[in-house]
Amino acid sequence: MTLEALVNYAKTYGFIYQGSEIYGGLSNTWDFGPLGVTLKRTLKDLWWHTFVTQDAHVVGLDSAILLHPKTWEASGHVGGFSDPLIDCKSCKTRHRADHLIESAGLGLSADGLSKETLEGMIKEHQIVCPNCGKHDFTPIREFNLMFKTGIGVTEESTQSIYLRPETAQGIFLNFKNIQRTSRQKVPFGIAQIGKSFRNEITPGNFIFRTREFEQAELEFFCAPGEEKNWFESYKAKMKEFLLDLGLDETHLKFEDHPEEKLSHYSNATTDVMYEFPWGFDELWGLASRTDYDLKQHQDYSGVNLEYIDPITNERYIPYVVEPSLGIERLFLAVLHDALEEEALENDTRTLLRIHPKLAPVQVAVLPLIKKRHKAMAEDVFKALLGEFRVQYDESGAIGRRYRRQDAIGTPYCVTIDDDSLEKNTVTLRLRDSMEQITLSLDELNPYLKKALTR
Ligand code: GAP
């Protein structure tokens, strides 16, 4: 499935539309339509259920998007959260220097390299502008990715403030509050899901890299020395979560950062890579961040953020292990993994072979002939409505309605026909095998419950 086909599919079926479309569109913004918002919400709910609800040692948070400006000085975002920008003097296009090198087809890796090294590589390999083919660049400049806005009502009182580029810092700021009020003992974690904003220089690849996106982040606080065990345990849990969503294991890679490429605050980092239509790219990050963040906030705020062990009375700043996931990237991976054009005997069908627990519509109720079967079909639909994600569809030939449901990934279609009226039965059509089975009306709900809670 190419990226273009995926974008068309997502629009055609109401998963994702171009943002501000009636005004000609606002580039790299996307709106999630009825099926898209349902799938996105389901993914967030499953993440929350797995990493928060099911874990007695993890609690949740919903912190503000606007944080005190000192937050971003302490976290290093004011000084260091930037991308290396380079302009082509010939055609005036702007590029990310590391991307320019990596996409030159020379098999070079430029991740995390200094400005000077990047400039040296561009010169040494005579890398050219992908737009005009010339090798004539400006020096590299660092471009901060945070969105700046103003807070306050008058010109004079307006104070500059940033939209958060990650949800994590809201967690660090609340570490003490949460530890006290929830009476958690280290080790414990704090999780949140929310919007983050980055003024990306090269957004693109549909919803993969955008300027506004949702993150599901978890900061797990532990005693120094225990972080490597928790790191490994989260790595295993993340893999299990992705496989449980039905992702193909061969489309996933766990790439550990070599020691020389670790950020100065990290003693272990793994990127979970998914094979998107353009190749393997980052889906989820896992970082062991030592005590860096809490220490920085302690220094900048002057508030003591030490933890006192209730048994040993030992005082220390906890170490942190952080799994950080982009919800839109997970959405894209799930859609890409499930979507196929299946060849049938005399035909093809668009099939979204998505895990039933993720399907935006889990059950479709279809009267075979509208005039005759509508009343009973509506009763069946109403009876299922509160239990599953259900859709009622009476328009068009039954074969076309099945195809439409296949295309949006509906695992079960319930058809009401003459037999239903006479014998109180329904026909259940299965998405993947297209098999049809007859069930009594009484059997329907328990059958679906069992099938959809797998
Ligand atoms: N707190 C750590 C942190 O934010 P990151 O690697 O910068 O780490 C974590 O981001 C995850 O957020 C990424 O793995 C990716 O899934 C998602 N993400 C980052 N930038 C994004 C963007 N511009 N658009 C969509 N998702 C993004």
Boltz pocket constraint, residues with backbone or C-beta under 6 A from the ligand:
constraints:
  - pocket:
      binder: B
      contacts: [[A, 165], [A, 166], [A, 167], [A, 168], [A, 198], [A, 200], [A, 207], [A, 208], [A, 209], [A, 210], [A, 211], [A, 212], [A, 213], [A, 214], [A, 215], [A, 217], [A, 282], [A, 283], [A, 284], [A, 285], [A, 324], [A, 325], [A, 326], [A, 327], [A, 328], [A, 329]]
      max_distance: 6.0
